[in-house]
Amino acid sequence: MLRAPSPQGIHARPAARIVEAARRYEAETVLAVGTSTARAKDLLDVLALAATGGVEVRVEASGRDADAAVAALVTLFDVMAAGG
């Protein structure tokens, strides 16, 4: 389980970074907040999650490089949480 970066959450800039990271992989990657899901490669989907700061975000992936895709997103969330 990851947390949306605080305090602004996933707004345009972090969403663009998420999409950029997800597009590096062939895996189908999905972010989930509560019962809402978003394709991690689609900017509008990620923004539509409306993930506010600190909310729990689940990352799921399927496909050939799914583990690498999830690891990359976990690392990105850690970097964003640290202010980077």
C-alpha positions, 0 to 999 in steps of 0.5 A: 500500500502506498500513500498519495504524496502530501499535502496536495495529493496526486495533482497534475505534476505527480500524475504526469510523473506516474504516467511517464514511469508506467509507460516505460513498461509493457505491463498493464498497471492500475492504481486504485483508491477505495473502489476507484481505479485508474490505468496508470498510463492514462493521465486523465484516469490518474487525475480522476482518482482525485487522490488527496494527500496521504490517502492509500493507493494500491498498485497492481500490474499484470503482464511480462514486466509487471514486477518491475513496473510495480517496483518503479511506481513504489520507488517513485511514490517514495521519492515524491513522498520525500519531496522529490 
